[in-house]
C-alpha cells in the first residue's frame, strides 16, 4: 500500500535511504552517506512531499517530491526488483504534469529504470556534495 509519509516513518525511510544509497553508489565513499543521515531525517524529508510503500506494517520504500523534482526514490535493497519503485514513481507521475530529477552517471541501473519510465536525458551536471557526474532527466505527461 502506498500512503503519505508520516513523522513516525522517518527512521525507517532514512535506514532504507542509507542502505540503498551505499549499495547503488559504490563510487561514493560510504562515510559520505553516513554523514548525511541526520540531514535526510531532519531537513530533506520534512521539507518534501513524500509517500511510502508499506507492506504488513513495514516500510519497504519511499519517494519524495519537491518543487517539480524527485529528489529521492529508494527501495529497501532486499525488496528491489519487485515493482515497488515503479508503483512509487507512478504515484507521483499521476499527480504532476512534469517531473525532473538527477541520477549519478555511474548508476546505470537506475538511469535505465528512469528511461524505461518515460524520462529522457536533458543535461549533465556535477553533484555539489560528491563531485560525481550526474545526468539531468525530465518526464512530461504525454
DSSP file (Angstrom, degrees, kcal/mol; ACC not computed):
  #  RESIDUE AA STRUCTURE BP1 BP2  ACC     N-H-->O    O-->H-N    N-H-->O    O-->H-N    TCO  KAPPA ALPHA  PHI   PSI    X-CA   Y-CA   Z-CA
    1    1 A X              0   0    0      0, 0.0    53,-3.3     0, 0.0     2,-0.5   0.000 360.0 360.0 360.0 136.2    0.0    0.0    0.0
    2    2 A X  E     +A   53   0A   0     51,-0.2     2,-0.3    49,-0.0    51,-0.2  -0.888 360.0 156.0-103.3 132.6    1.3    3.5   -0.8
    3    3 A X  E     -A   52   0A   0     49,-2.0    49,-3.0    -2,-0.5     2,-0.1  -0.936  48.4 -73.9-147.0 167.4    0.4    6.3    1.6
    4    4 A X  E     -A   51   0A   0     -2,-0.3    47,-0.3    47,-0.2     2,-0.1  -0.397  57.1-106.1 -63.9 139.1    1.7    9.7    2.6
    5    5 A X        -     0   0    0     45,-2.8     2,-0.3    -2,-0.1    45,-0.2  -0.445  36.1-155.2 -68.2 139.0    4.8    9.5    4.8
    6    6 A X    >   -     0   0    0     -2,-0.1     3,-1.9     1,-0.1     4,-0.4  -0.718  30.2-105.9-110.0 163.7    4.2   10.2    8.5
    7    7 A X  G >  S+     0   0    0      1,-0.3     3,-1.6    -2,-0.3     4,-0.3   0.876 120.1  59.2 -56.7 -38.4    6.7   11.5   11.0
    8    8 A X  G 3  S+     0   0    0      1,-0.3     4,-0.3     2,-0.1    -1,-0.3   0.600  98.6  61.4 -69.7  -8.4    6.9    8.1   12.6
    9    9 A X  G <> S+     0   0    0     -3,-1.9     4,-2.6     1,-0.1    -1,-0.3   0.573  78.4  90.8 -88.2 -10.9    8.2    6.7    9.2
   10   10 A X  H <> S+     0   0    0     -3,-1.6     4,-2.8    -4,-0.4     5,-0.2   0.891  83.6  49.3 -58.7 -46.1   11.3    8.9    9.1
   11   11 A X  H  > S+     0   0    0     -4,-0.3     4,-2.1     1,-0.2    -1,-0.2   0.914 113.8  46.7 -61.8 -41.8   13.7    6.5   10.8
   12   12 A X  H  > S+     0   0    0     -4,-0.3     4,-2.3     2,-0.2    -1,-0.2   0.914 112.8  50.1 -64.4 -42.4   12.6    3.6    8.5
   13   13 A X  H  X S+     0   0    0     -4,-2.6     4,-2.9     1,-0.2    -2,-0.2   0.917 110.8  48.6 -63.4 -43.2   12.9    5.9    5.5
   14   14 A X  H  X S+     0   0    0     -4,-2.8     4,-2.6    -5,-0.2    -1,-0.2   0.891 109.9  52.2 -65.1 -38.5   16.4    7.0    6.5
   15   15 A X  H  X S+     0   0    0     -4,-2.1     4,-2.3    -5,-0.2     5,-0.2   0.911 112.3  45.6 -63.4 -41.8   17.5    3.5    7.1
   16   16 A X  H  X S+     0   0    0     -4,-2.3     4,-2.7     2,-0.2     5,-0.3   0.935 112.2  51.5 -64.9 -46.3   16.3    2.5    3.6
   17   17 A X  H  X S+     0   0    0     -4,-2.9     4,-2.5     1,-0.2     5,-0.2   0.919 111.5  48.0 -55.5 -46.1   17.9    5.5    2.1
   18   18 A X  H  X S+     0   0    0     -4,-2.6     4,-2.4     2,-0.2     5,-0.2   0.954 115.2  41.5 -64.5 -51.6   21.2    4.7    3.7
   19   19 A X  H  X S+     0   0    0     -4,-2.3     4,-2.0     1,-0.2    -1,-0.2   0.905 118.4  46.4 -65.7 -40.0   21.4    1.0    2.8
   20   20 A X  H  X S+     0   0    0     -4,-2.7     4,-2.7    -5,-0.2     5,-0.2   0.889 112.1  51.3 -69.4 -38.1   20.1    1.6   -0.8
   21   21 A X  H  X S+     0   0    0     -4,-2.5     4,-1.9    -5,-0.3    -2,-0.2   0.923 110.7  47.5 -64.3 -44.3   22.5    4.6   -1.3
   22   22 A X  H  < S+     0   0    0     -4,-2.4    -1,-0.2    -5,-0.2    -2,-0.2   0.916 115.3  46.1 -63.1 -42.3   25.5    2.6   -0.2
   23   23 A X  H  < S+     0   0    0     -4,-2.0     3,-0.5    -5,-0.2    -2,-0.2   0.923 118.9  39.3 -65.8 -44.8   24.5   -0.3   -2.4
   24   24 A X  H  < S+     0   0    0     -4,-2.7     2,-0.2     1,-0.2    -1,-0.2   0.703 117.8  47.6 -81.4 -19.8   23.8    1.8   -5.5
   25   25 A X    ><  +     0   0    0     -4,-1.9     3,-2.2    -5,-0.2    -1,-0.2  -0.444  55.2 150.9-123.9  59.1   26.6    4.2   -5.2
   26   26 A X  T 3  S+     0   0    0     -3,-0.5    -1,-0.1     1,-0.3     4,-0.1   0.685  71.7  68.4 -62.7 -16.8   29.8    2.3   -4.6
   27   27 A X  T 3  S+     0   0    0     -3,-0.2     2,-0.4     2,-0.1    -1,-0.3   0.459  91.7  69.9 -82.8  -2.5   31.7    5.1   -6.3
   28   28 A X  S <  S-     0   0    0     -3,-2.2    -3,-0.1    -6,-0.1     5,-0.1  -0.959  99.5-101.9-114.7 135.3   30.9    7.4   -3.4
   29   29 A X    >>  -     0   0    0     -2,-0.4     3,-1.4     1,-0.2     4,-1.0  -0.271  22.1-131.9 -57.8 134.9   32.5    6.8    0.0
   30   30 A X  H 3> S+     0   0    0      1,-0.3     4,-2.4     2,-0.2     5,-0.2   0.818 105.4  66.4 -56.7 -31.7   30.2    5.1    2.5
   31   31 A X  H 3> S+     0   0    0      1,-0.2     4,-2.3     2,-0.2    -1,-0.3   0.834  94.3  58.3 -61.5 -32.3   31.3    7.8    5.0
   32   32 A X  H <> S+     0   0    0     -3,-1.4     4,-0.8     2,-0.2    -1,-0.2   0.956 108.0  44.6 -61.4 -48.7   29.5   10.4    2.9
   33   33 A X  H >< S+     0   0    0     -4,-1.0     3,-1.0     1,-0.2     4,-0.4   0.914 112.3  52.6 -62.9 -42.0   26.2    8.6    3.1
   34   34 A X  H >< S+     0   0    0     -4,-2.4     3,-1.2     1,-0.2     4,-0.3   0.906 106.9  53.4 -57.4 -41.9   26.7    8.0    6.9
   35   35 A X  H 3< S+     0   0    0     -4,-2.3     4,-0.3     1,-0.2    -1,-0.2   0.664 105.7  54.7 -70.4 -15.5   27.4   11.8    7.4
   36   36 A X  T <X S+     0   0    0     -3,-1.0     4,-2.4    -4,-0.8    -1,-0.2   0.432  77.1  96.4 -99.1   0.1   24.1   12.7    5.7
   37   37 A X  H <> S+     0   0    0     -3,-1.2     4,-2.4    -4,-0.4     5,-0.2   0.915  84.9  47.3 -58.2 -47.1   21.7   10.7    7.8
   38   38 A X  H  > S+     0   0    0     -4,-0.3     4,-3.0     1,-0.2     5,-0.3   0.904 112.4  49.9 -65.1 -40.9   20.7   13.5   10.1
   39   39 A X  H  >>S+     0   0    0     -4,-0.3     4,-2.4     2,-0.2     5,-2.2   0.906 110.4  50.8 -62.9 -40.7   20.2   16.0    7.3
   40   40 A X  I  <>S+     0   0    0     -4,-2.4     5,-2.3     3,-0.2     6,-0.3   0.932 117.1  40.0 -61.1 -44.9   18.0   13.4    5.5
   41   41 A X  I  <5S+     0   0    0     -4,-2.4     5,-0.3    -5,-0.2    -2,-0.2   0.903 127.8  29.0 -71.7 -42.6   15.9   12.9    8.6
   42   42 A X  I  <5S+     0   0    0     -4,-3.0    -3,-0.2    -5,-0.2    -2,-0.2   0.654 134.2  16.0 -99.2 -17.4   15.6   16.4    9.9
   43   43 A X  I  X5S+     0   0    0     -4,-2.4     4,-1.3    -5,-0.3    -3,-0.2   0.730 120.9  41.0-120.0 -63.3   15.9   18.6    6.7
   44   44 A X  I  4<S+     0   0    0     -5,-2.2     3,-0.4     1,-0.2     4,-0.4   0.943 117.5  41.0 -64.3 -53.8   15.3   16.9    3.4
   45   45 A X  T >4<S+     0   0    0     -5,-2.3     3,-1.5    -6,-0.3    -1,-0.2   0.926 113.7  51.6 -64.8 -45.0   12.4   14.6    4.1
   46   46 A X  T 34 S+     0   0    0     -6,-0.3    -1,-0.2    -5,-0.3    -2,-0.2   0.775 110.2  50.9 -63.9 -22.6   10.4   17.0    6.3
   47   47 A X  T 3< S+     0   0    0     -4,-1.3     2,-0.3    -3,-0.4    -1,-0.3   0.428 105.4  68.9 -93.7   1.7   10.6   19.7    3.5
   48   48 A X  S <  S-     0   0    0     -3,-1.5     2,-0.6    -4,-0.4    18,-0.2  -0.783  85.9-113.4-113.7 159.0    9.4   17.4    0.8
   49   49 A X  E     - B   0  65A   0     16,-2.6    16,-3.0    -2,-0.3     2,-0.3  -0.836  49.3-177.4 -83.6 127.2    6.1   15.7    0.0
   50   50 A X  E     - B   0  64A   0     -2,-0.6   -45,-2.8    14,-0.2     2,-0.3  -0.962  21.7-165.3-135.7 150.0    6.8   12.0    0.5
   51   51 A X  E     -AB   4  63A   0     12,-2.4    12,-2.2    -2,-0.3     2,-0.3  -0.946  11.6-150.4-127.8 148.7    5.0    8.7    0.1
   52   52 A X  E     -AB   3  62A   0    -49,-3.0   -49,-2.0    -2,-0.3     2,-0.6  -0.867  13.6-133.9-117.9 154.3    5.9    5.3    1.5
   53   53 A X  E     -AB   2  61A   0      8,-2.6     7,-3.1    -2,-0.3     8,-0.9  -0.951  32.7-171.9-102.8 117.4    5.3    1.8    0.2
   54   54 A X  E     - B   0  59A   0    -53,-3.3     2,-0.4    -2,-0.6     5,-0.2  -0.920  13.5-178.1-117.3 136.4    4.1   -0.2    3.3
   55   55 A X  E >  S- B   0  58A   0      3,-2.7     3,-1.7    -2,-0.4    -2,-0.0  -0.968  74.8 -20.5-135.5 119.0    3.6   -3.9    3.5
   56   56 A X  T 3  S-     0   0    0     -2,-0.4     3,-0.1     1,-0.3    -1,-0.1   0.877 129.0 -48.7  50.7  43.3    2.3   -5.6    6.6
   57   57 A X  T 3  S+     0   0    0      1,-0.2     2,-0.5     0, 0.0    -1,-0.3   0.492 116.1 114.1  80.7   3.5    3.4   -2.6    8.7
   58   58 A X  E <   -B   55   0A   0     -3,-1.7    -3,-2.7   -46,-0.0     2,-0.5  -0.923  64.3-133.4-112.5 131.5    6.9   -2.5    7.2
   59   59 A X  E     +B   54   0A   0     -2,-0.5    -5,-0.2    -5,-0.2     3,-0.1  -0.711  27.9 172.2 -79.6 122.7    8.1    0.4    5.1
   60   60 A X  E     -     0   0A   0     -7,-3.1    16,-3.0    -2,-0.5     2,-0.3   0.527  61.0 -13.1-109.3 -11.2    9.8   -1.0    2.0
   61   61 A X  E     -BC  53  75A   0     -8,-0.9    -8,-2.6    14,-0.3    -1,-0.3  -0.976  55.0-156.6-175.9 168.8   10.4    2.1    0.0
   62   62 A X  E     -BC  52  74A   0     12,-2.5    12,-2.4    -2,-0.3     2,-0.3  -0.988   4.1-155.3-155.6 161.2    9.6    5.8   -0.4
   63   63 A X  E     -BC  51  73A   0    -12,-2.2   -12,-2.4    -2,-0.3     2,-0.3  -0.991  11.2-156.6-138.2 145.5    9.6    8.6   -2.9
   64   64 A X  E     -BC  50  72A   0      8,-2.9     8,-0.7    -2,-0.3     2,-0.4  -0.937   1.9-161.1-125.4 148.8    9.8   12.4   -2.3
   65   65 A X  E     +B   49   0A   0    -16,-3.0   -16,-2.6    -2,-0.3     2,-0.3  -0.989  13.1 171.2-127.5 134.7    8.7   15.4   -4.4
   66   66 A X  E >   - C   0  69A   0      3,-2.8     3,-1.7    -2,-0.4   -18,-0.1  -0.894  66.2 -30.0-149.4 115.7   10.0   18.9   -4.0
   67   67 A X  T 3  S-     0   0    0     -2,-0.3     3,-0.1     1,-0.3   -19,-0.0   0.868 126.6 -39.3  47.7  51.6    9.3   21.9   -6.3
   68   68 A X  T 3  S+     0   0    0      1,-0.2    32,-1.6    31,-0.0     2,-0.3   0.436 121.5  97.8  86.6  -0.5    8.9   19.9   -9.5
   69   69 A X  E <   -Cd  66 100A   0     -3,-1.7    -3,-2.8    30,-0.2     2,-0.8  -0.846  68.2-135.3-123.7 155.9   11.6   17.4   -8.8
   70   70 A X  E     +     0   0A   0     30,-2.6    32,-0.4    -2,-0.3    -5,-0.2  -0.891  27.1 172.4-104.9  97.6   12.0   13.9   -7.4
   71   71 A X  E     +     0   0A   0     -2,-0.8     2,-0.3     1,-0.2    -1,-0.1   0.688  65.8  24.5 -80.3 -16.3   15.0   14.3   -5.0
   72   72 A X  E     +C   64   0A   0     -8,-0.7    -8,-2.9    -3,-0.1     2,-0.3  -0.972  47.9 158.5-153.9 133.5   14.6   10.8   -3.6
   73   73 A X  E     +C   63   0A   0     -2,-0.3     2,-0.4   -10,-0.2   -10,-0.2  -0.851  24.1 164.6-148.3 116.2   13.2    7.4   -4.6
   74   74 A X  E     -C   62   0A   0    -12,-2.4   -12,-2.5    -2,-0.3     2,-0.4  -0.994  19.4-166.2-139.5 139.5   14.6    4.5   -2.6
   75   75 A X  E     -C   61   0A   0     -2,-0.4   -14,-0.3   -14,-0.2     5,-0.1  -0.976  40.9 -97.1-124.0 137.9   13.6    0.9   -2.1
   76   76 A X    >>  -     0   0    0    -16,-3.0     3,-2.6    -2,-0.4     4,-0.5  -0.298  36.5-125.4 -50.1 128.4   15.0   -1.5    0.5
   77   77 A X  G >4 S+     0   0    0      1,-0.3     3,-0.8     2,-0.2    -1,-0.2   0.803 109.9  56.6 -52.6 -32.2   17.7   -3.5   -1.3
   78   78 A X  G 34 S+     0   0    0      1,-0.2    -1,-0.3   -18,-0.0    -2,-0.1   0.653 111.6  43.7 -73.7 -13.4   16.1   -6.8   -0.2
   79   79 A X  G X4 S+     0   0    0     -3,-2.6     3,-0.6   -19,-0.2     5,-0.4   0.325  86.8 121.8-112.2   5.6   12.8   -5.7   -1.8
   80   80 A X  T <<  +     0   0    0     -3,-0.8    -3,-0.0    -4,-0.5    -4,-0.0  -0.258  63.6  33.4 -69.7 158.5   14.2   -4.3   -5.1
   81   81 A X  T 3  S+     0   0    0      1,-0.1    -1,-0.2     0, 0.0    -4,-0.0   0.741  89.1 102.3  67.8  27.3   13.1   -5.6   -8.5
   82   82 A X  S <  S-     0   0    0     -3,-0.6    -2,-0.1     0, 0.0    -1,-0.1   0.190 101.6 -97.5-119.6  12.6    9.5   -6.3   -7.2
   83   83 A X  S  > S+     0   0    0      3,-0.0     4,-2.2     4,-0.0     5,-0.2   0.469  90.3 119.9  88.6   1.6    7.8   -3.3   -8.8
   84   84 A X  H  > S+     0   0    0     -5,-0.4     4,-2.5     2,-0.2     5,-0.2   0.933  75.8  49.0 -66.8 -45.5    7.8   -1.1   -5.7
   85   85 A X  H  > S+     0   0    0      1,-0.2     4,-2.7     2,-0.2    -1,-0.2   0.894 111.1  51.1 -60.3 -40.4    9.9    1.6   -7.3
   86   86 A X  H  > S+     0   0    0      2,-0.2     4,-2.8     1,-0.2    -1,-0.2   0.926 110.5  48.4 -62.6 -45.6    7.5    1.6  -10.3
   87   87 A X  H  X S+     0   0    0     -4,-2.2     4,-1.7     2,-0.2    -2,-0.2   0.905 113.0  47.9 -63.3 -41.1    4.5    1.9   -8.1
   88   88 A X  H  X S+     0   0    0     -4,-2.5     4,-1.4     2,-0.2    -2,-0.2   0.935 113.2  47.8 -63.9 -45.7    6.1    4.8   -6.1
   89   89 A X  H  X S+     0   0    0     -4,-2.7     4,-2.7     1,-0.2    -2,-0.2   0.908 109.8  52.6 -62.6 -42.3    7.1    6.6   -9.3
   90   90 A X  H  X S+     0   0    0     -4,-2.8     4,-2.1     1,-0.2    -1,-0.2   0.850 102.3  60.6 -62.5 -34.1    3.6    6.1  -10.8
   91   91 A X  H  < S+     0   0    0     -4,-1.7     4,-0.3     1,-0.2    -1,-0.2   0.925 111.9  38.0 -57.9 -45.2    2.1    7.7   -7.6
   92   92 A X  H >X S+     0   0    0     -4,-1.4     3,-1.5     1,-0.2     4,-1.1   0.897 113.0  55.7 -75.5 -40.8    4.0   10.9   -8.3
   93   93 A X  H 3< S+     0   0    0     -4,-2.7     3,-0.2     1,-0.3    -2,-0.2   0.828 102.6  58.2 -61.3 -30.7    3.5   10.8  -12.1
   94   94 A X  T 3< S+     0   0    0     -4,-2.1    -1,-0.3     1,-0.2    -2,-0.2   0.643 109.5  44.8 -72.4 -13.4   -0.2   10.6  -11.6
   95   95 A X  T <4 S+     0   0    0     -3,-1.5     2,-0.3    -4,-0.3    -1,-0.2   0.630 111.5  48.2-104.2 -17.4   -0.2   13.9   -9.6
   96   96 A X     <  -     0   0    0     -4,-1.1     3,-0.1    -3,-0.2    -1,-0.1  -0.897  60.9-144.0-130.7 154.6    2.0   16.1  -11.7
   97   97 A X  S    S+     0   0    0     -2,-0.3    44,-3.3     1,-0.2     2,-0.3   0.727  88.5  19.6 -85.5 -25.2    2.4   17.1  -15.4
   98   98 A X  E     - E   0 140A   0     42,-0.2     2,-0.3     2,-0.0    -1,-0.2  -0.998  63.3-174.9-150.5 141.7    6.2   17.3  -15.4
   99   99 A X  E     - E   0 139A   0     40,-2.7    40,-2.8    -2,-0.3     2,-0.3  -0.984   3.7-166.3-138.3 148.2    9.0   16.0  -13.2
  100  100 A X  E     +dE  69 138A   0    -32,-1.6   -30,-2.6    -2,-0.3     2,-0.3  -0.897  14.3 159.6-126.9 161.8   12.8   16.4  -13.1
  101  101 A X  E     - E   0 137A   0     36,-1.9    36,-3.0    -2,-0.3     2,-0.4  -0.970  28.9-127.3-165.5 168.4   15.5   14.5  -11.3
  102  102 A X  E     - E   0 136A   0    -32,-0.4     2,-0.4    -2,-0.3    34,-0.2  -0.955  19.0-171.9-123.6 149.8   19.2   13.8  -11.4
  103  103 A X  E     - E   0 135A   0     32,-1.9    32,-3.2    -2,-0.4     2,-0.1  -0.997  35.2-101.4-138.0 139.5   20.9   10.4  -11.3
  104  104 A X  E >   - E   0 134A   0     -2,-0.4     3,-1.5    30,-0.2    30,-0.3  -0.388  28.0-132.5 -60.2 134.9   24.6    9.7  -10.9
  105  105 A X  T 3  S+     0   0    0     28,-2.3    -1,-0.2     1,-0.3    29,-0.1   0.828 106.6  55.0 -60.0 -32.9   26.0    8.9  -14.4
  106  106 A X  T 3  S+     0   0    0     27,-0.5     2,-1.6     1,-0.2    -1,-0.3   0.618  86.9  83.9 -76.4 -11.5   27.8    5.8  -12.9
  107  107 A X    <>  +     0   0    0     -3,-1.5     4,-2.2     1,-0.2     3,-0.3  -0.527  53.8 161.8 -91.3  69.9   24.5    4.4  -11.6
  108  108 A X  H  >  +     0   0    0     -2,-1.6     4,-2.6     1,-0.2     5,-0.2   0.828  66.3  59.3 -63.2 -35.7   23.5    2.8  -14.9
  109  109 A X  H  > S+     0   0    0     -3,-0.2     4,-1.7     1,-0.2    -1,-0.2   0.929 110.9  40.9 -60.9 -45.6   20.8    0.5  -13.4
  110  110 A X  H  > S+     0   0    0     -3,-0.3     4,-2.2     2,-0.2    -2,-0.2   0.882 111.8  56.1 -71.9 -37.4   18.8    3.4  -12.1
  111  111 A X  H  X S+     0   0    0     -4,-2.2     4,-2.1     1,-0.2    -2,-0.2   0.930 108.9  47.7 -57.9 -45.3   19.4    5.5  -15.2
  112  112 A X  H  X S+     0   0    0     -4,-2.6     4,-2.5     1,-0.2    -1,-0.2   0.865 106.7  57.9 -64.3 -36.7   17.9    2.7  -17.2
  113  113 A X  H  X S+     0   0    0     -4,-1.7     4,-1.0    -5,-0.2    -1,-0.2   0.938 108.9  45.0 -57.2 -48.0   14.9    2.5  -14.8
  114  114 A X  H  <>S+     0   0    0     -4,-2.2     5,-2.3     1,-0.2     3,-0.4   0.895 110.6  53.1 -66.8 -39.6   14.1    6.1  -15.4
  115  115 A X  H ><5S+     0   0    0     -4,-2.1     3,-1.6     1,-0.2    -1,-0.2   0.922 106.9  53.0 -60.0 -43.2   14.4    5.7  -19.2
  116  116 A X  H 3<5S+     0   0    0     -4,-2.5    -1,-0.2     1,-0.3    -2,-0.2   0.771 106.9  55.0 -61.4 -25.4   12.0    2.8  -19.1
  117  117 A X  T 3<5S-     0   0    0     -4,-1.0    -1,-0.3    -3,-0.4    -2,-0.2   0.093 128.0 -92.3-101.1  22.6    9.6    5.0  -17.2
  118  118 A X  T < 5S+     0   0    0     -3,-1.6    22,-0.4     1,-0.3    -3,-0.2   0.485  79.9 134.8  89.7   3.8    9.5    7.8  -19.8
  119  119 A X      < -     0   0    0     -5,-2.3     2,-0.3    20,-0.1    -1,-0.3  -0.540  36.3-157.9 -80.7 152.8   12.2   10.1  -18.5
  120  120 A X  E     -F  138   0A   0     18,-2.4    18,-2.2    -2,-0.2     2,-0.3  -0.960  23.7-103.7-130.4 152.4   14.7   11.5  -21.0
  121  121 A X  E     +F  137   0A   0     -2,-0.3    16,-0.3    16,-0.2     3,-0.1  -0.543  39.8 166.1 -72.0 132.8   18.2   12.9  -20.6
  122  122 A X  E     -     0   0A   0     14,-3.3     2,-0.3     1,-0.4    15,-0.2   0.452  57.8 -25.6-126.6  -6.1   18.2   16.7  -20.8
  123  123 A X  E     -F  136   0A   0     13,-1.2    13,-2.8     2,-0.0    -1,-0.4  -0.989  53.6-109.3 176.7-178.8   21.7   17.7  -19.4
  124  124 A X  E     +F  135   0A   0     -2,-0.3     2,-0.3    11,-0.3    11,-0.2  -0.956  30.8 162.9-134.1 152.2   24.7   16.9  -17.3
  125  125 A X  E     -F  134   0A   0      9,-2.2     9,-3.2    -2,-0.3     2,-0.5  -0.935  35.9-107.1-155.0 176.3   25.9   18.4  -14.1
  126  126 A X  E     -F  133   0A   0     -2,-0.3     2,-0.3     7,-0.2     7,-0.2  -0.956  35.8-115.9-113.4 132.1   28.3   17.7  -11.2
  127  127 A X     >  -     0   0    0      5,-3.1     4,-2.4    -2,-0.5     5,-0.1  -0.518  18.3-147.0 -66.9 124.5   26.9   16.9   -7.8
  128  128 A X  T  4 S+     0   0    0     -2,-0.3    -1,-0.2     1,-0.2    -2,-0.0   0.739  94.9  46.8 -66.8 -22.2   27.9   19.7   -5.4
  129  129 A X  T  4 S+     0   0    0      3,-0.1    -1,-0.2     1,-0.1    -2,-0.0   0.821 127.9  18.8 -89.5 -34.1   28.2   17.2   -2.5
  130  130 A X  T  4 S-     0   0    0      2,-0.2    -2,-0.2  -102,-0.0     3,-0.1   0.600  89.0-127.1-114.6 -15.9   30.2   14.4   -4.0
  131  131 A X     <  +     0   0    0     -4,-2.4     2,-0.2     1,-0.3    -3,-0.1   0.546  63.2 139.7  76.7   6.2   31.8   15.9   -7.1
  132  132 A X        -     0   0    0     -5,-0.1    -5,-3.1     1,-0.1    -1,-0.3  -0.529  59.7-103.9 -84.9 149.4   30.3   13.0   -9.2
  133  133 A X  E     - F   0 126A   0     -7,-0.2   -28,-2.3    -2,-0.2   -27,-0.5  -0.485  40.9-168.3 -69.7 139.1   28.9   13.4  -12.7
  134  134 A X  E     -EF 104 125A   0     -9,-3.2    -9,-2.2   -30,-0.3     2,-0.5  -0.935  17.8-134.4-128.3 153.5   25.1   13.4  -12.8
  135  135 A X  E     -EF 103 124A   0    -32,-3.2   -32,-1.9    -2,-0.3     2,-0.5  -0.911  18.0-140.5-103.7 132.6   22.6   13.2  -15.6
  136  136 A X  E     -EF 102 123A   0    -13,-2.8   -14,-3.3    -2,-0.5   -13,-1.2  -0.806  26.2-173.0 -92.2 132.5   19.6   15.6  -15.5
  137  137 A X  E     -EF 101 121A   0    -36,-3.0   -36,-1.9    -2,-0.5     2,-0.3  -0.900  10.6-164.2-129.3 155.1   16.4   13.9  -16.6
  138  138 A X  E     -EF 100 120A   0    -18,-2.2   -18,-2.4    -2,-0.3     2,-0.4  -0.995   5.9-164.6-140.4 145.0   12.8   15.1  -17.3
  139  139 A X  E     -E   99   0A   0    -40,-2.8   -40,-2.7    -2,-0.3     2,-0.4  -0.997   8.0-173.0-125.7 134.3    9.4   13.5  -17.7
  140  140 A X  E     -E   98   0A   0     -2,-0.4   -42,-0.2   -22,-0.4     2,-0.1  -0.997  32.6-111.2-128.0 130.0    6.5   15.2  -19.3
  141  141 A X              0   0    0    -44,-3.3   -44,-0.0    -2,-0.4   -23,-0.0  -0.374 360.0 360.0 -59.9 131.1    3.0   13.8  -19.3
  142  142 A X              0   0    0     -2,-0.1    -1,-0.2     0, 0.0   -45,-0.0   0.469 360.0 360.0 -73.7 360.0    2.0   12.8  -22.9
